[in-house]
Each structure stands twice: as C-alpha cells, then as structure tokens.
Amino acid sequence: MNILERIGTILRANINELLTRAEDPERIINQTLIDMRQAQYEARMEVARAIAEGKKLERDVSSHRNEAGEWVKKAEAALRQEREDLAREALRRKKSAEDLADGLQEQLDAHEEIVEKLKTQLRALDAKISEAERKRQILIARQKRAEAQKSVAGAIARTDTRKAFEAFDRMEGKIEGMEDRLAAEAELANDLSLDDEFAALEVEDDIEDELAKLKASLQDQAGSDAG
C-alpha cells in the first residue's frame, strides 16, 4: 500500500467516525484538514527517511568500489614483490568488494525508483490539501447558507399563514362594510338635502302666488274706489 492509499484509509476511517457521531459539516471539514496535514507531515518524514537510506546506500557503494580499487593497488604491490599468493588474495578481496558494490548498486537503483514514486505521491497529497483548503471556505459558506434557509423555512412553518391571512380578510371585510355604510349615509344625506331644496322651492312658489293674488286684490280695490 502506497502513502496515498494508507493515508486515504486513515482519513476515511476518521471521517466515517465523525459522520457516525453526526458531527456538523464545518467540524468534519476542519478535522479532515487537520488529519490531512498530519498525514502530510508523516508522509514527508517517510520520504525523508527513504532519501536518507538512499544516501547511505550511495556511500556504501562508493566505499566498496574504493575498497576494490585499493585491493587492486595491493595486488600490484604484491606482484612487484613477486608475491603472487598475496596478489591472488588481494584480487579475491577486490572481487568480493566489487560484487558487494554491484549488489548494493542494484538495491540503490530500486530504492531510487521507490523514492521517486514517494515524491510523486507526496506532491499529489500536497495538491489535494491545497485544493481542500480552497474548497473549505466555499463549503462552509454553502453550509451557512443552507442553515439560514433551513431557519427561514422553519420560521415560516411555525407561522400559521392561513389563519393570518384569514384575519386580514376579515379585517378587510369589516373595513369595506364601514366604507359602504359611510357611502350610503353620504348618499342619503345628499338625497335629504335635495328634498329640502325642492320643498323650499315649493314654499317660494306658494308665496309668489299669494303675493300675486294680494297685488291683484289691491288693484281691484283701487279701481272700485276710483269709480
């Protein structure tokens, strides 16, 4: 299992535990980021250890190759002293050092491939954490908005709007009734005013008729006196 797979398993376990406890989303997001940063730190330590092991292998390879070179020099010195037995032994030691160096080189080559894969996985983890950091604010903002919508919906649900509007309708009906009565009274008052005016006109006509009759009577009397 590589770094990301192992870390992913740990993170999924932690998140599932939080979800099981019905933690709020913001806390889950923050805790997940904390776990990811901790995993990032552990991954860096693992990559650093692997790099350190590679450097030690490099030193061991170099050391054994240098040792092989030294045995060659010793074999040459032995031959100059006509000590073939020592020269042979020196060459055997040189061969052993070279074999060990070659074996360690193979390990070093394989180890370097592993280190490169670990570095790639670490860069991928760094990118995922950066992406998570960017999404954190967006997700929390969305959560706040959803909570606000839920709160408003709850407030509306707790308010019996049907009864409220029925009360408004009743009030509107009462007000309209009052307005109708006032209009009727105004219309009735207007009709009564006209009746009074017409009655006054009739009185005036009677007075004019009586006045005309009185004038005619006086003229008749004046005529009789003159005759």
CNS distance restraints for C-alpha pairs under 8 A (distance, minus, plus):
assign (resid   1 and name CA) (resid   5 and name CA) 5.92 0.50 0.50
assign (resid   1 and name CA) (resid   6 and name CA) 6.16 0.50 0.50
assign (resid   2 and name CA) (resid   6 and name CA) 6.19 0.50 0.50
assign (resid   2 and name CA) (resid 118 and name CA) 7.85 0.50 0.50
assign (resid   3 and name CA) (resid   7 and name CA) 6.01 0.50 0.50
assign (resid   3 and name CA) (resid  43 and name CA) 6.66 0.50 0.50
assign (resid   3 and name CA) (resid 118 and name CA) 7.19 0.50 0.50
assign (resid   3 and name CA) (resid 121 and name CA) 6.70 0.50 0.50
assign (resid   3 and name CA) (resid 122 and name CA) 7.73 0.50 0.50
assign (resid   4 and name CA) (resid   8 and name CA) 5.75 0.50 0.50
assign (resid   4 and name CA) (resid 121 and name CA) 6.39 0.50 0.50
assign (resid   4 and name CA) (resid 122 and name CA) 7.89 0.50 0.50
assign (resid   4 and name CA) (resid 125 and name CA) 6.98 0.50 0.50
assign (resid   5 and name CA) (resid   9 and name CA) 6.18 0.50 0.50
assign (resid   6 and name CA) (resid  10 and name CA) 6.46 0.50 0.50
assign (resid   7 and name CA) (resid  11 and name CA) 6.13 0.50 0.50
assign (resid   7 and name CA) (resid  36 and name CA) 7.96 0.50 0.50
assign (resid   7 and name CA) (resid  39 and name CA) 6.22 0.50 0.50
assign (resid   8 and name CA) (resid  12 and name CA) 6.02 0.50 0.50
assign (resid   9 and name CA) (resid  13 and name CA) 6.22 0.50 0.50
assign (resid  10 and name CA) (resid  14 and name CA) 6.29 0.50 0.50
assign (resid  11 and name CA) (resid  15 and name CA) 6.07 0.50 0.50
assign (resid  11 and name CA) (resid  32 and name CA) 6.98 0.50 0.50
assign (resid  11 and name CA) (resid  35 and name CA) 6.72 0.50 0.50
assign (resid  11 and name CA) (resid  36 and name CA) 7.30 0.50 0.50
assign (resid  12 and name CA) (resid  16 and name CA) 5.95 0.50 0.50
assign (resid  13 and name CA) (resid  17 and name CA) 6.20 0.50 0.50
assign (resid  14 and name CA) (resid  18 and name CA) 6.36 0.50 0.50
assign (resid  14 and name CA) (resid  32 and name CA) 7.72 0.50 0.50
assign (resid  15 and name CA) (resid  19 and name CA) 6.12 0.50 0.50
assign (resid  15 and name CA) (resid  28 and name CA) 6.87 0.50 0.50
assign (resid  15 and name CA) (resid  32 and name CA) 6.85 0.50 0.50
assign (resid  16 and name CA) (resid  20 and name CA) 5.98 0.50 0.50
assign (resid  17 and name CA) (resid  21 and name CA) 6.37 0.50 0.50
assign (resid  18 and name CA) (resid  22 and name CA) 6.38 0.50 0.50
assign (resid  18 and name CA) (resid  23 and name CA) 5.64 0.50 0.50
assign (resid  18 and name CA) (resid  28 and name CA) 6.48 0.50 0.50
assign (resid  19 and name CA) (resid  23 and name CA) 5.91 0.50 0.50
assign (resid  19 and name CA) (resid  28 and name CA) 7.73 0.50 0.50
assign (resid  23 and name CA) (resid  27 and name CA) 6.64 0.50 0.50
assign (resid  23 and name CA) (resid  28 and name CA) 6.56 0.50 0.50
assign (resid  24 and name CA) (resid  28 and name CA) 6.43 0.50 0.50
assign (resid  25 and name CA) (resid  29 and name CA) 6.12 0.50 0.50
assign (resid  25 and name CA) (resid 140 and name CA) 7.79 0.50 0.50
assign (resid  25 and name CA) (resid 143 and name CA) 7.40 0.50 0.50
assign (resid  26 and name CA) (resid  30 and name CA) 6.17 0.50 0.50
assign (resid  26 and name CA) (resid 140 and name CA) 5.97 0.50 0.50
assign (resid  26 and name CA) (resid 143 and name CA) 7.65 0.50 0.50
assign (resid  27 and name CA) (resid  31 and name CA) 5.95 0.50 0.50
assign (resid  28 and name CA) (resid  32 and name CA) 5.94 0.50 0.50
assign (resid  29 and name CA) (resid  33 and name CA) 6.29 0.50 0.50
assign (resid  29 and name CA) (resid 136 and name CA) 6.86 0.50 0.50
assign (resid  30 and name CA) (resid  34 and name CA) 6.30 0.50 0.50
assign (resid  30 and name CA) (resid 136 and name CA) 7.95 0.50 0.50
assign (resid  31 and name CA) (resid  35 and name CA) 6.18 0.50 0.50
assign (resid  32 and name CA) (resid  36 and name CA) 6.08 0.50 0.50
assign (resid  33 and name CA) (resid  37 and name CA) 6.12 0.50 0.50
assign (resid  33 and name CA) (resid 129 and name CA) 7.32 0.50 0.50
assign (resid  33 and name CA) (resid 132 and name CA) 7.29 0.50 0.50
assign (resid  33 and name CA) (resid 133 and name CA) 7.57 0.50 0.50
assign (resid  34 and name CA) (resid  38 and name CA) 6.23 0.50 0.50
assign (resid  35 and name CA) (resid  39 and name CA) 6.06 0.50 0.50
assign (resid  36 and name CA) (resid  40 and name CA) 5.98 0.50 0.50
assign (resid  36 and name CA) (resid 129 and name CA) 6.76 0.50 0.50
assign (resid  37 and name CA) (resid  41 and name CA) 6.19 0.50 0.50
assign (resid  37 and name CA) (resid 129 and name CA) 7.43 0.50 0.50
assign (resid  38 and name CA) (resid  42 and name CA) 6.28 0.50 0.50
assign (resid  39 and name CA) (resid  43 and name CA) 6.01 0.50 0.50
assign (resid  40 and name CA) (resid  44 and name CA) 6.17 0.50 0.50
assign (resid  40 and name CA) (resid 122 and name CA) 7.44 0.50 0.50
assign (resid  40 and name CA) (resid 125 and name CA) 6.89 0.50 0.50
assign (resid  40 and name CA) (resid 126 and name CA) 7.20 0.50 0.50
assign (resid  41 and name CA) (resid  45 and name CA) 6.31 0.50 0.50
assign (resid  42 and name CA) (resid  46 and name CA) 6.23 0.50 0.50
assign (resid  43 and name CA) (resid  47 and name CA) 6.17 0.50 0.50
assign (resid  43 and name CA) (resid 122 and name CA) 6.64 0.50 0.50
assign (resid  44 and name CA) (resid  48 and name CA) 6.00 0.50 0.50
assign (resid  44 and name CA) (resid 122 and name CA) 7.10 0.50 0.50
assign (resid  45 and name CA) (resid  49 and name CA) 6.15 0.50 0.50
assign (resid  46 and name CA) (resid  50 and name CA) 6.22 0.50 0.50
assign (resid  47 and name CA) (resid  51 and name CA) 6.17 0.50 0.50
assign (resid  47 and name CA) (resid 115 and name CA) 6.79 0.50 0.50
assign (resid  47 and name CA) (resid 118 and name CA) 6.18 0.50 0.50
assign (resid  47 and name CA) (resid 119 and name CA) 6.79 0.50 0.50
assign (resid  48 and name CA) (resid  52 and name CA) 6.15 0.50 0.50
assign (resid  49 and name CA) (resid  53 and name CA) 6.16 0.50 0.50
assign (resid  50 and name CA) (resid  54 and name CA) 6.25 0.50 0.50
assign (resid  50 and name CA) (resid 111 and name CA) 7.93 0.50 0.50
assign (resid  50 and name CA) (resid 115 and name CA) 6.26 0.50 0.50
assign (resid  51 and name CA) (resid  55 and name CA) 6.31 0.50 0.50
assign (resid  51 and name CA) (resid 115 and name CA) 6.59 0.50 0.50
assign (resid  52 and name CA) (resid  56 and name CA) 6.35 0.50 0.50
assign (resid  53 and name CA) (resid  57 and name CA) 6.29 0.50 0.50
assign (resid  54 and name CA) (resid  58 and name CA) 6.21 0.50 0.50
assign (resid  54 and name CA) (resid 108 and name CA) 6.28 0.50 0.50
assign (resid  54 and name CA) (resid 111 and name CA) 6.50 0.50 0.50
assign (resid  54 and name CA) (resid 112 and name CA) 6.79 0.50 0.50
assign (resid  55 and name CA) (resid  59 and name CA) 6.31 0.50 0.50
assign (resid  56 and name CA) (resid  60 and name CA) 6.18 0.50 0.50
assign (resid  57 and name CA) (resid  61 and name CA) 6.10 0.50 0.50
assign (resid  57 and name CA) (resid 104 and name CA) 6.67 0.50 0.50
assign (resid  57 and name CA) (resid 105 and name CA) 7.66 0.50 0.50
assign (resid  57 and name CA) (resid 107 and name CA) 7.83 0.50 0.50
assign (resid  57 and name CA) (resid 108 and name CA) 5.96 0.50 0.50
assign (resid  58 and name CA) (resid  62 and name CA) 6.17 0.50 0.50
assign (resid  58 and name CA) (resid 105 and name CA) 7.69 0.50 0.50
assign (resid  58 and name CA) (resid 108 and name CA) 6.89 0.50 0.50
assign (resid  59 and name CA) (resid  63 and name CA) 5.92 0.50 0.50
assign (resid  60 and name CA) (resid  64 and name CA) 6.17 0.50 0.50
assign (resid  60 and name CA) (resid 101 and name CA) 7.41 0.50 0.50
assign (resid  60 and name CA) (resid 104 and name CA) 7.39 0.50 0.50
assign (resid  61 and name CA) (resid  65 and name CA) 6.19 0.50 0.50
assign (resid  61 and name CA) (resid 100 and name CA) 7.87 0.50 0.50
assign (resid  61 and name CA) (resid 101 and name CA) 4.77 0.50 0.50
assign (resid  61 and name CA) (resid 102 and name CA) 7.50 0.50 0.50
assign (resid  61 and name CA) (resid 104 and name CA) 5.90 0.50 0.50
assign (resid  61 and name CA) (resid 105 and name CA) 6.17 0.50 0.50
assign (resid  62 and name CA) (resid  66 and name CA) 6.09 0.50 0.50
assign (resid  62 and name CA) (resid 101 and name CA) 7.46 0.50 0.50
assign (resid  63 and name CA) (resid  67 and name CA) 6.12 0.50 0.50
assign (resid  64 and name CA) (resid  68 and name CA) 6.14 0.50 0.50
assign (resid  64 and name CA) (resid  97 and name CA) 5.30 0.50 0.50
assign (resid  64 and name CA) (resid  98 and name CA) 6.62 0.50 0.50
assign (resid  64 and name CA) (resid 100 and name CA) 6.89 0.50 0.50
assign (resid  64 and name CA) (resid 101 and name CA) 5.30 0.50 0.50
assign (resid  65 and name CA) (resid  69 and name CA) 6.34 0.50 0.50
assign (resid  65 and name CA) (resid  97 and name CA) 6.65 0.50 0.50
assign (resid  65 and name CA) (resid  98 and name CA) 6.04 0.50 0.50
assign (resid  65 and name CA) (resid 101 and name CA) 5.99 0.50 0.50
assign (resid  66 and name CA) (resid  70 and name CA) 6.28 0.50 0.50
assign (resid  67 and name CA) (resid  71 and name CA) 6.34 0.50 0.50
assign (resid  67 and name CA) (resid  94 and name CA) 7.13 0.50 0.50
assign (resid  67 and name CA) (resid  97 and name CA) 6.39 0.50 0.50
assign (resid  68 and name CA) (resid  72 and name CA) 6.41 0.50 0.50
assign (resid  68 and name CA) (resid  93 and name CA) 7.27 0.50 0.50
assign (resid  68 and name CA) (resid  94 and name CA) 4.28 0.50 0.50
assign (resid  68 and name CA) (resid  95 and name CA) 7.03 0.50 0.50
assign (resid  68 and name CA) (resid  96 and name CA) 7.95 0.50 0.50
assign (resid  68 and name CA) (resid  97 and name CA) 5.25 0.50 0.50
assign (resid  68 and name CA) (resid  98 and name CA) 5.88 0.50 0.50
assign (resid  69 and name CA) (resid  73 and name CA) 6.48 0.50 0.50
assign (resid  69 and name CA) (resid  94 and name CA) 7.12 0.50 0.50
assign (resid  70 and name CA) (resid  74 and name CA) 6.29 0.50 0.50
assign (resid  70 and name CA) (resid  94 and name CA) 7.81 0.50 0.50
assign (resid  71 and name CA) (resid  75 and name CA) 6.06 0.50 0.50
assign (resid  71 and name CA) (resid  90 and name CA) 5.26 0.50 0.50
assign (resid  71 and name CA) (resid  91 and name CA) 6.43 0.50 0.50
assign (resid  71 and name CA) (resid  93 and name CA) 6.55 0.50 0.50
assign (resid  71 and name CA) (resid  94 and name CA) 5.11 0.50 0.50
assign (resid  72 and name CA) (resid  76 and name CA) 6.25 0.50 0.50
assign (resid  72 and name CA) (resid  90 and name CA) 6.82 0.50 0.50
assign (resid  72 and name CA) (resid  91 and name CA) 6.43 0.50 0.50
assign (resid  72 and name CA) (resid  94 and name CA) 6.43 0.50 0.50
assign (resid  73 and name CA) (resid  77 and name CA) 6.22 0.50 0.50
assign (resid  74 and name CA) (resid  78 and name CA) 6.12 0.50 0.50
assign (resid  74 and name CA) (resid  87 and name CA) 7.08 0.50 0.50
assign (resid  74 and name CA) (resid  90 and name CA) 6.30 0.50 0.50
assign (resid  75 and name CA) (resid  79 and name CA) 6.27 0.50 0.50
assign (resid  75 and name CA) (resid  86 and name CA) 6.80 0.50 0.50
assign (resid  75 and name CA) (resid  87 and name CA) 4.03 0.50 0.50
assign (resid  75 and name CA) (resid  88 and name CA) 7.01 0.50 0.50
assign (resid  75 and name CA) (resid  89 and name CA) 7.84 0.50 0.50
assign (resid  75 and name CA) (resid  90 and name CA) 5.16 0.50 0.50
assign (resid  75 and name CA) (resid  91 and name CA) 6.26 0.50 0.50
assign (resid  76 and name CA) (resid  80 and name CA) 6.27 0.50 0.50
assign (resid  76 and name CA) (resid  87 and name CA) 6.85 0.50 0.50
assign (resid  77 and name CA) (resid  81 and name CA) 6.41 0.50 0.50
assign (resid  77 and name CA) (resid  87 and name CA) 7.82 0.50 0.50
assign (resid  78 and name CA) (resid  82 and name CA) 6.13 0.50 0.50
assign (resid  78 and name CA) (resid  83 and name CA) 4.90 0.50 0.50
assign (resid  78 and name CA) (resid  84 and name CA) 6.56 0.50 0.50
assign (resid  78 and name CA) (resid  86 and name CA) 5.87 0.50 0.50
assign (resid  78 and name CA) (resid  87 and name CA) 5.22 0.50 0.50
assign (resid  79 and name CA) (resid  83 and name CA) 5.30 0.50 0.50
assign (resid  79 and name CA) (resid  84 and name CA) 5.72 0.50 0.50
assign (resid  79 and name CA) (resid  86 and name CA) 7.99 0.50 0.50
assign (resid  79 and name CA) (resid  87 and name CA) 6.05 0.50 0.50
assign (resid  83 and name CA) (resid  87 and name CA) 6.25 0.50 0.50
assign (resid  84 and name CA) (resid  88 and name CA) 5.96 0.50 0.50
assign (resid  85 and name CA) (resid  89 and name CA) 6.34 0.50 0.50
assign (resid  86 and name CA) (resid  90 and name CA) 6.02 0.50 0.50
assign (resid  87 and name CA) (resid  91 and name CA) 6.15 0.50 0.50
assign (resid  88 and name CA) (resid  92 and name CA) 6.19 0.50 0.50
assign (resid  89 and name CA) (resid  93 and name CA) 6.26 0.50 0.50
assign (resid  90 and name CA) (resid  94 and name CA) 6.08 0.50 0.50
assign (resid  91 and name CA) (resid  95 and name CA) 6.04 0.50 0.50
assign (resid  92 and name CA) (resid  96 and name CA) 6.21 0.50 0.50
assign (resid  93 and name CA) (resid  97 and name CA) 6.14 0.50 0.50
assign (resid  94 and name CA) (resid  98 and name CA) 6.15 0.50 0.50
assign (resid  95 and name CA) (resid  99 and name CA) 6.07 0.50 0.50
assign (resid  96 and name CA) (resid 100 and name CA) 6.17 0.50 0.50
assign (resid  97 and name CA) (resid 101 and name CA) 6.06 0.50 0.50
assign (resid  98 and name CA) (resid 102 and name CA) 6.02 0.50 0.50
assign (resid  99 and name CA) (resid 103 and name CA) 6.13 0.50 0.50
assign (resid 100 and name CA) (resid 104 and name CA) 6.15 0.50 0.50
assign (resid 101 and name CA) (resid 105 and name CA) 6.03 0.50 0.50
assign (resid 102 and name CA) (resid 106 and name CA) 6.37 0.50 0.50
assign (resid 103 and name CA) (resid 107 and name CA) 6.50 0.50 0.50
assign (resid 104 and name CA) (resid 108 and name CA) 6.03 0.50 0.50
assign (resid 105 and name CA) (resid 109 and name CA) 6.09 0.50 0.50
assign (resid 106 and name CA) (resid 110 and name CA) 6.29 0.50 0.50
assign (resid 107 and name CA) (resid 111 and name CA) 5.93 0.50 0.50
assign (resid 108 and name CA) (resid 112 and name CA) 6.04 0.50 0.50
assign (resid 109 and name CA) (resid 113 and name CA) 6.54 0.50 0.50
assign (resid 110 and name CA) (resid 114 and name CA) 6.50 0.50 0.50
assign (resid 111 and name CA) (resid 115 and name CA) 6.18 0.50 0.50
assign (resid 112 and name CA) (resid 116 and name CA) 6.18 0.50 0.50
assign (resid 113 and name CA) (resid 117 and name CA) 6.34 0.50 0.50
assign (resid 114 and name CA) (resid 118 and name CA) 6.16 0.50 0.50
assign (resid 115 and name CA) (resid 119 and name CA) 6.13 0.50 0.50
assign (resid 116 and name CA) (resid 120 and name CA) 6.20 0.50 0.50
assign (resid 117 and name CA) (resid 121 and name CA) 6.18 0.50 0.50
assign (resid 118 and name CA) (resid 122 and name CA) 6.05 0.50 0.50
assign (resid 119 and name CA) (resid 123 and name CA) 6.16 0.50 0.50
assign (resid 120 and name CA) (resid 124 and name CA) 6.24 0.50 0.50
assign (resid 121 and name CA) (resid 125 and name CA) 6.18 0.50 0.50
assign (resid 122 and name CA) (resid 126 and name CA) 6.15 0.50 0.50
assign (resid 123 and name CA) (resid 127 and name CA) 6.20 0.50 0.50
assign (resid 124 and name CA) (resid 128 and name CA) 6.25 0.50 0.50
assign (resid 125 and name CA) (resid 129 and name CA) 6.21 0.50 0.50
assign (resid 126 and name CA) (resid 130 and name CA) 6.21 0.50 0.50
assign (resid 127 and name CA) (resid 131 and name CA) 6.16 0.50 0.50
assign (resid 128 and name CA) (resid 132 and name CA) 6.06 0.50 0.50
assign (resid 129 and name CA) (resid 133 and name CA) 6.12 0.50 0.50
assign (resid 130 and name CA) (resid 134 and name CA) 6.38 0.50 0.50
assign (resid 131 and name CA) (resid 135 and name CA) 6.22 0.50 0.50
assign (resid 132 and name CA) (resid 136 and name CA) 5.94 0.50 0.50
assign (resid 133 and name CA) (resid 137 and name CA) 7.50 0.50 0.50
assign (resid 134 and name CA) (resid 138 and name CA) 7.40 0.50 0.50
assign (resid 135 and name CA) (resid 139 and name CA) 6.00 0.50 0.50
assign (resid 136 and name CA) (resid 140 and name CA) 6.12 0.50 0.50
assign (resid 137 and name CA) (resid 141 and name CA) 6.02 0.50 0.50
assign (resid 138 and name CA) (resid 142 and name CA) 6.18 0.50 0.50
assign (resid 139 and name CA) (resid 143 and name CA) 6.15 0.50 0.50
assign (resid 140 and name CA) (resid 144 and name CA) 6.22 0.50 0.50
assign (resid 141 and name CA) (resid 145 and name CA) 6.22 0.50 0.50
assign (resid 142 and name CA) (resid 146 and name CA) 6.11 0.50 0.50
assign (resid 143 and name CA) (resid 147 and name CA) 6.12 0.50 0.50
assign (resid 144 and name CA) (resid 148 and name CA) 6.17 0.50 0.50
assign (resid 145 and name CA) (resid 149 and name CA) 6.20 0.50 0.50
assign (resid 146 and name CA) (resid 150 and name CA) 6.09 0.50 0.50
assign (resid 147 and name CA) (resid 151 and name CA) 6.09 0.50 0.50
assign (resid 148 and name CA) (resid 152 and name CA) 6.21 0.50 0.50
assign (resid 149 and name CA) (resid 153 and name CA) 6.04 0.50 0.50
assign (resid 150 and name CA) (resid 154 and name CA) 6.04 0.50 0.50
assign (resid 151 and name CA) (resid 155 and name CA) 6.19 0.50 0.50
assign (resid 152 and name CA) (resid 156 and name CA) 6.19 0.50 0.50
assign (resid 153 and name CA) (resid 157 and name CA) 6.05 0.50 0.50
assign (resid 154 and name CA) (resid 158 and name CA) 6.11 0.50 0.50
assign (resid 155 and name CA) (resid 159 and name CA) 6.37 0.50 0.50
assign (resid 156 and name CA) (resid 160 and name CA) 7.87 0.50 0.50
assign (resid 156 and name CA) (resid 161 and name CA) 7.96 0.50 0.50
assign (resid 160 and name CA) (resid 164 and name CA) 6.44 0.50 0.50
assign (resid 161 and name CA) (resid 165 and name CA) 6.02 0.50 0.50
assign (resid 162 and name CA) (resid 166 and name CA) 6.16 0.50 0.50
assign (resid 163 and name CA) (resid 167 and name CA) 6.20 0.50 0.50
assign (resid 164 and name CA) (resid 168 and name CA) 6.45 0.50 0.50
assign (resid 165 and name CA) (resid 169 and name CA) 6.10 0.50 0.50
assign (resid 166 and name CA) (resid 170 and name CA) 6.18 0.50 0.50
assign (resid 167 and name CA) (resid 171 and name CA) 6.19 0.50 0.50
assign (resid 168 and name CA) (resid 172 and name CA) 6.04 0.50 0.50
assign (resid 169 and name CA) (resid 173 and name CA) 6.13 0.50 0.50
assign (resid 170 and name CA) (resid 174 and name CA) 6.25 0.50 0.50
assign (resid 171 and name CA) (resid 175 and name CA) 6.15 0.50 0.50
assign (resid 172 and name CA) (resid 176 and name CA) 6.08 0.50 0.50
assign (resid 173 and name CA) (resid 177 and name CA) 6.15 0.50 0.50
assign (resid 174 and name CA) (resid 178 and name CA) 6.25 0.50 0.50
assign (resid 175 and name CA) (resid 179 and name CA) 6.17 0.50 0.50
assign (resid 176 and name CA) (resid 180 and name CA) 6.12 0.50 0.50
assign (resid 177 and name CA) (resid 181 and name CA) 6.23 0.50 0.50
assign (resid 178 and name CA) (resid 182 and name CA) 6.21 0.50 0.50
assign (resid 179 and name CA) (resid 183 and name CA) 6.14 0.50 0.50
assign (resid 180 and name CA) (resid 184 and name CA) 6.12 0.50 0.50
assign (resid 181 and name CA) (resid 185 and name CA) 6.09 0.50 0.50
assign (resid 182 and name CA) (resid 186 and name CA) 6.09 0.50 0.50
assign (resid 183 and name CA) (resid 187 and name CA) 6.09 0.50 0.50
assign (resid 184 and name CA) (resid 188 and name CA) 6.02 0.50 0.50
assign (resid 185 and name CA) (resid 189 and name CA) 5.95 0.50 0.50
assign (resid 186 and name CA) (resid 190 and name CA) 6.16 0.50 0.50
assign (resid 187 and name CA) (resid 191 and name CA) 6.29 0.50 0.50
assign (resid 188 and name CA) (resid 192 and name CA) 6.22 0.50 0.50
assign (resid 189 and name CA) (resid 193 and name CA) 6.24 0.50 0.50
assign (resid 190 and name CA) (resid 194 and name CA) 6.42 0.50 0.50
assign (resid 191 and name CA) (resid 195 and name CA) 6.34 0.50 0.50
assign (resid 192 and name CA) (resid 196 and name CA) 6.31 0.50 0.50
assign (resid 193 and name CA) (resid 197 and name CA) 6.34 0.50 0.50
assign (resid 194 and name CA) (resid 198 and name CA) 6.16 0.50 0.50
assign (resid 195 and name CA) (resid 199 and name CA) 6.04 0.50 0.50
assign (resid 196 and name CA) (resid 200 and name CA) 6.07 0.50 0.50
assign (resid 197 and name CA) (resid 201 and name CA) 6.23 0.50 0.50
assign (resid 198 and name CA) (resid 202 and name CA) 6.33 0.50 0.50
assign (resid 199 and name CA) (resid 203 and name CA) 6.32 0.50 0.50
assign (resid 200 and name CA) (resid 204 and name CA) 6.22 0.50 0.50
assign (resid 201 and name CA) (resid 205 and name CA) 6.24 0.50 0.50
assign (resid 202 and name CA) (resid 206 and name CA) 6.31 0.50 0.50
assign (resid 203 and name CA) (resid 207 and name CA) 6.28 0.50 0.50
assign (resid 204 and name CA) (resid 208 and name CA) 6.18 0.50 0.50
assign (resid 205 and name CA) (resid 209 and name CA) 6.16 0.50 0.50
assign (resid 206 and name CA) (resid 210 and name CA) 6.12 0.50 0.50
assign (resid 207 and name CA) (resid 211 and name CA) 5.96 0.50 0.50
assign (resid 208 and name CA) (resid 212 and name CA) 6.09 0.50 0.50
assign (resid 209 and name CA) (resid 213 and name CA) 6.21 0.50 0.50
assign (resid 210 and name CA) (resid 214 and name CA) 6.11 0.50 0.50
assign (resid 211 and name CA) (resid 215 and name CA) 6.22 0.50 0.50
assign (resid 212 and name CA) (resid 216 and name CA) 6.21 0.50 0.50
assign (resid 213 and name CA) (resid 217 and name CA) 6.18 0.50 0.50
assign (resid 214 and name CA) (resid 218 and name CA) 6.28 0.50 0.50
assign (resid 215 and name CA) (resid 219 and name CA) 6.23 0.50 0.50
assign (resid 216 and name CA) (resid 220 and name CA) 6.20 0.50 0.50
assign (resid 217 and name CA) (resid 221 and name CA) 6.29 0.50 0.50
assign (resid 218 and name CA) (resid 222 and name CA) 6.18 0.50 0.50
assign (resid 219 and name CA) (resid 223 and name CA) 6.24 0.50 0.50
assign (resid 220 and name CA) (resid 224 and name CA) 6.32 0.50 0.50
assign (resid 221 and name CA) (resid 225 and name CA) 6.30 0.50 0.50
assign (resid 222 and name CA) (resid 226 and name CA) 6.38 0.50 0.50
assign (resid 223 and name CA) (resid 227 and name CA) 6.50 0.50 0.50
